[in-house]
Amino acid sequence: MEKIRIGILGTSEIAFRRFLPALMKCKDFDYAGVASRSVEKTGKFIENYGGRAYSSYEELLDDEGIDAVYIPLPPALHYQWAKSALEKGKHVFLEKPSTTALSDTRALIAMAEERDLVLRENYMFLYHGQITRIREILEQEEFGELRLLRSSFGFPRRSAEDFRYNKELGGGALLDCGGYPVRLILELLGEEVEVETSKLHYTDEYEVDLYGDATLSNGNVTAQIGFGMDHEYRCELELWGSRGYLKASRIFTAPPEFDVEFDCVVGGESKKVSVGKDDQFYNSIVYFRQCILDKKKRIREYTYLEKQSYLVEKIQKEG
């Protein structure tokens, strides 16, 4: 297959700092450019990474030479522009969350499936080597039966102008950082996982939830999650088995240069398990290409995308 030509809708920091450095290492992709209505915002992208400065999202989507788009816009804009991209025959690589409503996510999945296009949500931590290592450890007899999972992701309060505190832009802790532990639990416990309890917490200062917690289960194993954007920073996964314990302290956001290791106790013996360095954003982009080439992978993405959106909405409604 020829190189996949990809463009970016929007000039977000994650596109500039994380997506494009990873994309530049992918030999199977050709970076077309970035779209914005502000010349000032596209300027640093073109200066640092080249490509074309499109004067609007519509102009980029009308470019028939572009095969795929990366959409790192605020969540409330995801449905509108993913829908437009799919209608133009483009594969879609969405930043999380996919949309702000299960019905919108299902509508996008139906469109993508009908047109045989990729629709992916970029929970890039799933493609770090530590997830593979965790699976290997859980499969070892020495760890015993998995009995409990705990995961937390939260960070200190940001500027009040940040979109995360704006309800109209799809803000809120659950949609932002809460989706990470939900997606991790879905990955580790499987499609049977359901929400048992949840609680979202608000203040008079903002119209969005600032923090929350939930309990999920697949009928055999329970998972407890916590999330917030008014917290001390945490980014953890704990696994407790009948004969073992594992703690991963940088499960969601390990940068490429970070040397990952786990704290483990197996059979009463404490030890460090080295995972090493990995570039999860690069790996996620590579997997996006695999989905373009492999229909089975596309279908798997549809399935997990819908289930993720379902779980998040259930936490939202019950919380």
Phi, psi and chi 1 to 4 in degrees:
 res  aa     phi    psi   chi1   chi2   chi3   chi4
   1 MET       -  141.9 -179.1 -179.7  179.9      -
   2 GLU   -68.1  168.2  -65.8 -178.0   -2.2      -
   3 LYS   -58.9  144.5  -77.0 -170.8  175.5 -176.2
   4 ILE   -88.1  122.2  -62.7  160.9      -      -
   5 ARG   -90.9  121.9 -169.1  160.4  172.7   78.5
   6 ILE  -126.5  140.6 -171.2  168.3      -      -
   7 GLY  -121.1  165.3      -      -      -      -
   8 ILE  -117.0  131.1  -57.7  174.4      -      -
   9 LEU   -97.3  101.8  -66.0 -172.6      -      -
  10 GLY   109.4  155.1      -      -      -      -
  11 THR  -114.9   47.6   52.3      -      -      -
  12 SER   -71.9  161.3   70.5      -      -      -
  13 GLU   -66.2  -35.2  -81.8  -59.6  -56.6      -
  14 ILE   -66.1  -32.7 -166.2  170.9      -      -
  15 ALA   -66.7  -40.5      -      -      -      -
  16 PHE   -75.6  -45.8 -174.9   79.6      -      -
  17 ARG   -87.2  -29.1  -67.4 -174.8  -62.4  103.6
  18 ARG  -117.5  -50.0  -60.1  -65.4  -54.0  -81.7
  19 PHE   -66.6  -53.5  178.2   76.0      -      -
  20 LEU   -66.1  -42.1  -83.9  168.3      -      -
  21 PRO   -57.4  -38.2  -27.1   36.4      -      -
  22 ALA   -70.8  -41.9      -      -      -      -
  23 LEU   -61.1  -37.9 -177.2   70.3      -      -
  24 MET   -62.9  -19.4  -67.4  -61.3  143.6      -
  25 LYS   -89.7   -7.7  -62.7 -169.0  -67.1 -175.5
  26 CYS   -91.4  107.3  -64.5      -      -      -
  27 LYS   -70.2  -16.4  -62.9  179.3 -179.5  179.3
  28 ASP   -90.7    2.3  -64.8  -46.2      -      -
  29 PHE  -119.2  150.2  -77.0   87.7      -      -
  30 ASP  -123.4  117.9 -178.3   15.6      -      -
  31 TYR   -78.4  118.4  170.0   52.0      -      -
  32 ALA   -84.5  -42.9      -      -      -      -
  33 GLY   153.6 -172.1      -      -      -      -
  34 VAL  -129.4  145.5   60.3      -      -      -
  35 ALA  -110.9  135.3      -      -      -      -
  36 SER  -163.0  153.7  173.8      -      -      -
  37 ARG   -84.0   -2.7  -67.8  178.0  175.0   85.1
  38 SER  -112.4  116.2  168.4      -      -      -
  39 VAL   -62.2  -35.1  175.4      -      -      -
  40 GLU   -62.9  -37.1  -69.4   76.7   13.9      -
  41 LYS   -74.5  -34.8  -70.4 -178.0  177.6  179.7
  42 THR   -79.0  -18.6   57.0      -      -      -
  43 GLY   -55.7  -48.4      -      -      -      -
  44 LYS   -69.7  -28.4   71.7  172.6 -175.4  177.4
  45 PHE   -64.8  -47.8  -81.5   74.5      -      -
  46 ILE   -67.7  -39.2  -53.9  -52.0      -      -
  47 GLU   -63.0  -39.1 -179.3 -179.7  -13.6      -
  48 ASN   -91.0  -31.3  -74.8  -90.3      -      -
  49 TYR  -126.1   -3.2  -60.5  106.5      -      -
  50 GLY    75.8 -152.9      -      -      -      -
  51 GLY    81.2 -178.9      -      -      -      -
  52 ARG  -101.4  143.4  174.0 -179.3  168.1 -175.0
  53 ALA   -94.1  103.5      -      -      -      -
  54 TYR   -81.4  138.2  -66.7   85.1      -      -
  55 SER   -81.2   -6.6   60.6      -      -      -
  56 SER  -161.2  161.6   69.2      -      -      -
  57 TYR   -63.4  -38.6  -57.7  156.1      -      -
  58 GLU   -61.9  -39.7  -68.0   90.4  -12.3      -
  59 GLU   -63.4  -41.1 -176.3 -175.4   14.6      -
  60 LEU   -65.3  -44.9 -172.4  149.0      -      -
  61 LEU   -67.0  -26.0  -66.7  178.4      -      -
  62 ASP   -79.5   -8.9  -75.7  -22.9      -      -
  63 ASP   -74.1  107.7 -173.8  -19.6      -      -
  64 GLU   -69.6  -12.5  -65.2 -178.1   -1.5      -
  65 GLY   -82.1   -7.0      -      -      -      -
  66 ILE   -94.5  128.4  -69.9  179.8      -      -
  67 ASP   -93.7  -28.5  -53.1  -59.5      -      -
  68 ALA  -149.0  157.0      -      -      -      -
  69 VAL  -131.5  145.7  -67.1      -      -      -
  70 TYR  -106.2  128.2  169.9   60.3      -      -
  71 ILE  -120.6   98.1  -55.9  179.4      -      -
  72 PRO  -103.9   33.7   35.8  -31.4      -      -
  73 LEU   -76.7  167.0  -61.9  168.0      -      -
  74 PRO   -55.0  146.4  -28.4   36.3      -      -
  75 PRO   -52.6  -36.8  -28.7   35.7      -      -
  76 ALA   -65.6  -15.7      -      -      -      -
  77 LEU   -97.6   -5.2  -57.8  178.3      -      -
  78 HIS   -62.9  -47.3  -74.4 -174.5      -      -
  79 TYR   -60.8  -49.8  172.3   73.2      -      -
  80 GLN   -56.3  -47.7  172.5 -171.0   -7.0      -
  81 TRP   -85.6  -27.4  -68.6  108.0      -      -
  82 ALA   -67.3  -40.7      -      -      -      -
  83 LYS   -60.6  -45.7  178.4  175.6  179.9  -70.5
  84 SER   -62.0  -40.5  -64.3      -      -      -
  85 ALA   -65.9  -43.6      -      -      -      -
  86 LEU   -63.7  -39.5  -67.8  169.1      -      -
  87 GLU   -62.5  -28.3  -72.2  173.5  -18.5      -
  88 LYS   -88.2    3.9  -64.2  -70.6 -175.2  177.7
  89 GLY    80.8   23.5      -      -      -      -
  90 LYS   -98.8  141.2  -42.4  -67.1 -172.0 -170.2
  91 HIS   -69.3  146.3  -60.7  -72.9      -      -
  92 VAL  -122.5  127.5  174.1      -      -      -
  93 PHE  -117.0  100.4 -168.5   23.3      -      -
  94 LEU   -96.5  137.3  -86.8  171.6      -      -
  95 GLU   -70.8  156.6  -89.8  -53.8  -34.4      -
  96 LYS   -78.4  152.1   59.8  -78.4  169.9 -165.6
  97 PRO   -75.7  162.4   32.5  -36.8      -      -
  98 SER   -57.0  -52.0   57.4      -      -      -
  99 THR  -147.1 -176.6   71.0      -      -      -
 100 THR  -100.1    5.4   58.0      -      -      -
 101 ALA  -149.9  139.3      -      -      -      -
 102 LEU   -58.0  -40.6  174.3   58.8      -      -
 103 SER   -61.1  -37.8   58.7      -      -      -
 104 ASP   -68.7  -41.3  -72.5  -15.6      -      -
 105 THR   -61.8  -43.9  -63.0      -      -      -
 106 ARG   -63.1  -37.7  -77.3  174.4  169.0  163.1
 107 ALA   -64.7  -41.0      -      -      -      -
 108 LEU   -66.6  -41.0  -69.0 -179.9      -      -
 109 ILE   -60.5  -43.6  -68.6  170.3      -      -
 110 ALA   -61.1  -40.9      -      -      -      -
 111 MET   -65.8  -46.0  -71.5 -178.2   62.9      -
 112 ALA   -63.2  -43.1      -      -      -      -
 113 GLU   -65.4  -41.5 -166.0  165.1   17.7      -
 114 GLU   -62.5  -35.8  179.6 -176.3    0.3      -
 115 ARG   -96.3    0.5  -68.1  163.5  171.8   78.5
 116 ASP    60.6   46.5 -153.0   18.3      -      -
 117 LEU  -117.4  156.7  -65.5  169.2      -      -
 118 VAL   -81.4  138.1  175.6      -      -      -
 119 LEU  -132.8  107.9  179.2   67.3      -      -
 120 ARG  -125.0  143.1  -84.4 -155.1   64.7 -137.1
 121 GLU  -104.1  129.0 -174.3  176.7   33.4      -
 122 ASN   -88.3   68.5 -172.0   33.0      -      -
 123 TYR   -85.4   82.1  -80.1  110.0      -      -
 124 MET   -68.3  -20.6   60.7  -85.3 -170.3      -
 125 PHE   -60.3  -24.0   71.5   87.5      -      -
 126 LEU   -62.6  -18.5  -64.2  171.3      -      -
 127 TYR  -107.0   14.1  -55.2   94.5      -      -
 128 HIS   -85.0  147.5 -166.5  -72.1      -      -
 129 GLY   -59.9  -18.8      -      -      -      -
 130 GLN   -69.0  -27.4   59.6 -177.7  -38.2      -
 131 ILE   -67.4  -42.3  -59.8  -62.2      -      -
 132 THR   -61.3  -42.4  -58.9      -      -      -
 133 ARG   -65.4  -39.5 -169.1   71.9 -177.2   93.2
 134 ILE   -61.4  -43.7  -74.9  168.3      -      -
 135 ARG   -60.1  -42.3  -69.3 -171.7 -178.0  -78.8
 136 GLU   -61.6  -42.3  -67.9  171.1   -8.4      -
 137 ILE   -65.6  -41.2  -69.1  170.5      -      -
 138 LEU   -65.9  -26.6  -69.7  177.3      -      -
 139 GLU   -81.4  -11.4  -69.6  171.1   -0.7      -
 140 GLN   -77.9  137.9  -64.5  171.9    3.1      -
 141 GLU   -61.6  -30.3  -69.4 -175.4    6.8      -
 142 GLU   -62.0  -28.3  -69.1   83.2   -3.6      -
 143 PHE   -78.3  -23.3 -166.2   85.4      -      -
 144 GLY    77.0 -161.0      -      -      -      -
 145 GLU   -80.7  137.6  -67.3 -177.9    0.0      -
 146 LEU   -71.9  128.3 -178.8   60.5      -      -
 147 ARG  -113.9  -30.9  -60.2  -73.6  171.0   80.1
 148 LEU  -157.1  141.4 -179.3   69.0      -      -
 149 LEU  -120.3  141.4  -71.6   81.5      -      -
 150 ARG  -131.6  136.4  -67.0 -166.4 -175.7   99.8
 151 SER  -143.7  140.3 -177.1      -      -      -
 152 SER  -140.4  142.1   54.3      -      -      -
 153 PHE  -145.9  118.4 -171.6   30.8      -      -
 154 GLY  -160.7  162.6      -      -      -      -
 155 PHE  -149.3  162.6   45.2   79.9      -      -
 156 PRO   -64.6  160.3  -23.0   34.3      -      -
 157 ARG   -61.9  139.6 -170.8  175.7  -66.0 -158.6
 158 ARG  -103.2 -172.8  -55.7 -172.8 -176.8 -156.0
 159 SER   -60.4  144.4  164.6      -      -      -
 160 ALA   -63.2  -20.8      -      -      -      -
 161 GLU   -80.5   -9.8  -70.8   72.4   38.2      -
 162 ASP   -61.1  137.7 -167.2  -60.3      -      -
 163 PHE   -59.5  -21.8   76.8   85.0      -      -
 164 ARG   -63.0  -20.1  -67.1  167.8  179.6   82.9
 165 TYR  -101.3    9.7  -56.9   98.2      -      -
 166 ASN  -111.3  113.2 -172.1  -34.9      -      -
 167 LYS   -62.4  -39.0 -175.0  176.8 -178.2  178.5
 168 GLU   -66.8  -23.4  -68.3 -176.6   -2.0      -
 169 LEU   -94.9    3.7  -67.9  178.0      -      -
 170 GLY    87.3   33.3      -      -      -      -
 171 GLY   -77.8 -177.6      -      -      -      -
 172 GLY   118.5  147.3      -      -      -      -
 173 ALA   -63.8  -40.0      -      -      -      -
 174 LEU   -62.0  -48.9  173.3   60.4      -      -
 175 LEU   -68.5  -28.0  -71.7  178.2      -      -
 176 ASP   -89.4  -79.6 -171.1   64.7      -      -
 177 CYS   -87.7  -22.2   50.7      -      -      -
 178 GLY   -66.7  -28.9      -      -      -      -
 179 GLY   -64.0  -25.9      -      -      -      -
 180 TYR   -63.7  -58.6  -76.2   80.4      -      -
 181 PRO   -63.4  -31.4   17.9  -29.5      -      -
 182 VAL   -60.7  -47.5  172.1      -      -      -
 183 ARG   -66.2  -34.7 -175.4   63.6 -176.4   86.0
 184 LEU   -66.0  -45.0  177.8   58.5      -      -
 185 ILE   -62.9  -41.0  -60.6  -51.0      -      -
 186 LEU   -59.3  -41.4  173.5   58.5      -      -
 187 GLU   -66.2  -40.0 -169.5   71.0   13.1      -
 188 LEU   -86.1  -30.5  -65.9  178.2      -      -
 189 LEU  -102.8  -13.2  -65.4 -171.2      -      -
 190 GLY    91.7  175.8      -      -      -      -
 191 GLU   -66.1  -14.9  -64.2  174.7   50.1      -
 192 GLU   -77.5   -8.9  -63.3   77.9   17.1      -
 193 VAL   -63.0  140.4   70.1      -      -      -
 194 GLU  -135.7  159.7  -68.2  -71.6  -14.9      -
 195 VAL   -85.1  128.5  177.0      -      -      -
 196 GLU   -99.6  -45.7  -65.9 -168.0  -18.6      -
 197 THR  -143.8  156.7   64.2      -      -      -
 198 SER  -159.2  155.7   66.1      -      -      -
 199 LYS  -149.5  126.8  179.1   65.3  176.3  177.1
 200 LEU  -110.3  142.5  -59.7 -179.9      -      -
 201 HIS  -117.9  135.1  -61.6  -92.2      -      -
 202 TYR  -123.1  163.7  -62.0   78.8      -      -
 203 THR  -129.5  170.9   68.1      -      -      -
 204 ASP   -72.7  -13.9  -65.5  -25.7      -      -
 205 GLU   -74.3  -35.6 -168.7  173.9   -2.6      -
 206 TYR  -131.2  160.3  -58.7  104.2      -      -
 207 GLU   -90.8    1.6  -67.3 -175.7  -37.0      -
 208 VAL  -110.4  159.9  -60.1      -      -      -
 209 ASP   -70.3  136.4   54.1  -61.1      -      -
 210 LEU   -96.5  -26.2  -75.4 -176.2      -      -
 211 TYR  -161.2  168.0   60.7   99.8      -      -
 212 GLY  -171.2  178.2      -      -      -      -
 213 ASP  -153.5  161.5   55.2   79.2      -      -
 214 ALA  -157.4  156.5      -      -      -      -
 215 THR  -119.1  130.9  -59.2      -      -      -
 216 LEU  -126.5  160.1  -58.2   93.3      -      -
 217 SER  -157.1  150.0  174.0      -      -      -
 218 ASN  -104.4   14.8   63.8   -1.2      -      -
 219 GLY    98.1  -22.8      -      -      -      -
 220 ASN  -117.6  -38.7  -64.2  -50.1      -      -
 221 VAL  -122.5  137.9 -178.2      -      -      -
 222 THR  -100.4  143.7  -63.1      -      -      -
 223 ALA  -127.6  133.3      -      -      -      -
 224 GLN  -114.1  129.5  -59.6  166.5  -18.2      -
 225 ILE  -128.0  150.1   66.3  170.3      -      -
 226 GLY  -136.4  148.6      -      -      -      -
 227 PHE  -154.3  154.4   47.4   89.9      -      -
 228 GLY  -178.1  156.4      -      -      -      -
 229 MET  -123.8   33.5   49.3 -169.6 -162.5      -
 230 ASP  -146.2   45.9 -171.9   24.6      -      -
 231 HIS  -133.3  165.6  -78.0   42.4      -      -
 232 GLU   -67.8  146.1 -179.4   63.3   27.4      -
 233 TYR   -66.2  130.4 -175.6   78.6      -      -
 234 ARG  -144.9  146.8  -70.7 -174.6   68.7  178.8
 235 CYS  -153.8   66.7  179.6      -      -      -
 236 GLU  -125.0  156.1  -61.8  176.9  -13.4      -
 237 LEU  -134.2  132.0  169.7   67.6      -      -
 238 GLU  -121.9  132.5  -65.5  177.9   85.2      -
 239 LEU  -119.7  129.1  -57.8  174.4      -      -
 240 TRP  -122.0  116.4 -165.0    3.4      -      -
 241 GLY  -111.9  176.8      -      -      -      -
 242 SER   -66.9  -25.1   56.8      -      -      -
 243 ARG  -134.2   13.1  -66.5 -168.0  -64.2  -85.3
 244 GLY  -155.3  163.2      -      -      -      -
 245 TYR  -143.8  140.6  167.7   84.1      -      -
 246 LEU  -137.7  138.0  179.6  150.2      -      -
 247 LYS  -128.5  124.1 -179.2  176.8  179.9  179.0
 248 ALA  -110.1  116.8      -      -      -      -
 249 SER   -94.9   -1.4   59.7      -      -      -
 250 ARG  -141.5   52.7 -161.0   67.5 -176.1  -84.7
 251 ILE   -71.5  -30.0 -169.5   65.9      -      -
 252 PHE  -101.6  -29.7  -59.3  119.1      -      -
 253 THR  -126.3   25.2   61.9      -      -      -
 254 ALA   -62.9  117.2      -      -      -      -
 255 PRO   -73.3  166.4   25.0  -30.9      -      -
 256 PRO   -57.0  -31.2  -23.7   32.8      -      -
 257 GLU   -88.2   -1.8   67.5  -81.9    5.0      -
 258 PHE   -83.9  128.2 -173.0   75.9      -      -
 259 ASP   -88.8  101.3 -151.1  -10.5      -      -
 260 VAL   -78.9  136.9  173.1      -      -      -
 261 GLU  -145.6  152.8   64.2  177.4   14.2      -
 262 PHE  -106.7  149.3  -58.4  146.0      -      -
 263 ASP   -92.8  124.2  -67.0  -47.6      -      -
 264 CYS  -130.4  149.4  -71.4      -      -      -
 265 VAL  -128.7  119.7  177.8      -      -      -
 266 VAL  -130.1  121.0  179.1      -      -      -
 267 GLY    59.9   34.0      -      -      -      -
 268 GLY    83.5   -3.4      -      -      -      -
 269 GLU  -104.4  124.3  179.6 -178.0  -10.3      -
 270 SER   -84.1  141.5  -62.1      -      -      -
 271 LYS  -159.8  161.3   60.7 -179.3  179.6  178.8
 272 LYS   -99.4  135.3  -62.4  -77.2 -172.8 -180.0
 273 VAL  -112.0  116.9  174.7      -      -      -
 274 SER   -84.2  132.3  177.4      -      -      -
 275 VAL  -107.3  -40.7  176.4      -      -      -
 276 GLY    98.3 -166.3      -      -      -      -
 277 LYS   -95.1  150.5  -58.6  172.9 -177.1  178.0
 278 ASP  -160.6  154.2 -157.3    2.3      -      -
 279 ASP  -109.3   93.4 -171.0  -22.3      -      -
 280 GLN   -69.0  -30.3   59.1 -171.6   32.4      -
 281 PHE   -69.1  -43.5 -138.8  120.4      -      -
 282 TYR   -59.8  -46.5  169.1   82.4      -      -
 283 ASN   -62.3  -35.9  -66.0  -19.5      -      -
 284 SER   -67.4  -39.0 -174.9      -      -      -
 285 ILE   -65.9  -41.1  -65.0  171.5      -      -
 286 VAL   -60.1  -40.6  169.3      -      -      -
 287 TYR   -68.2  -32.3 -171.5   74.3      -      -
 288 PHE   -57.8  -43.6  178.1   58.8      -      -
 289 ARG   -63.8  -40.6  179.6  178.1 -175.6  -87.8
 290 GLN   -60.8  -36.3  -68.0  174.9    8.6      -
 291 CYS   -66.6  -34.8  -69.8      -      -      -
 292 ILE   -63.4  -36.1  -67.8  173.7      -      -
 293 LEU   -87.5  -22.3  -59.6  176.7      -      -
 294 ASP  -124.9  111.4 -171.5  -25.7      -      -
 295 LYS   -63.0  -35.8 -173.3  170.2 -175.5  176.1
 296 LYS   -60.9  -39.6  -71.1 -177.0  178.4  179.2
 297 LYS   -68.3  -37.5  -73.8 -175.6  169.6   63.2
 298 ARG   -60.8  -44.9  -72.1 -160.1  -65.8  -81.4
 299 ILE   -64.9  -39.7  -67.5  172.0      -      -
 300 ARG   -60.4  -41.1 -178.7 -175.6 -174.1  -83.0
 301 GLU   -62.7  -41.3  -72.7  -60.5  -58.5      -
 302 TYR   -58.2  -45.5  -59.1  152.9      -      -
 303 THR   -61.6  -50.2  -60.1      -      -      -
 304 TYR   -72.3  -31.3  -83.2   81.1      -      -
 305 LEU   -63.1  -45.5  179.9   59.4      -      -
 306 GLU   -65.7  -43.6 -179.1  175.6    6.9      -
 307 LYS   -64.4  -41.4 -176.7   68.9  176.9 -169.8
 308 GLN   -59.2  -47.6  168.7   74.1    7.2      -
 309 SER   -63.1  -38.2 -173.2      -      -      -
 310 TYR   -61.9  -46.5  161.2   80.1      -      -
 311 LEU   -64.8  -43.6  -67.7  171.0      -      -
 312 VAL   -62.4  -43.8  168.9      -      -      -
 313 GLU   -65.9  -35.7 -175.0  159.2  -68.4      -
 314 LYS   -66.9  -41.3 -168.5  166.0 -175.2 -178.1
 315 ILE   -60.5  -40.9  -69.1  171.0      -      -
 316 GLN   -63.8  -44.2 -164.1  170.4   42.9      -
 317 LYS   -72.6  -38.7  -72.0 -179.0  176.2  179.3
 318 GLU   -82.3  -20.4  -64.6 -172.5    0.7      -
 319 GLY   -81.6      -      -      -      -      -
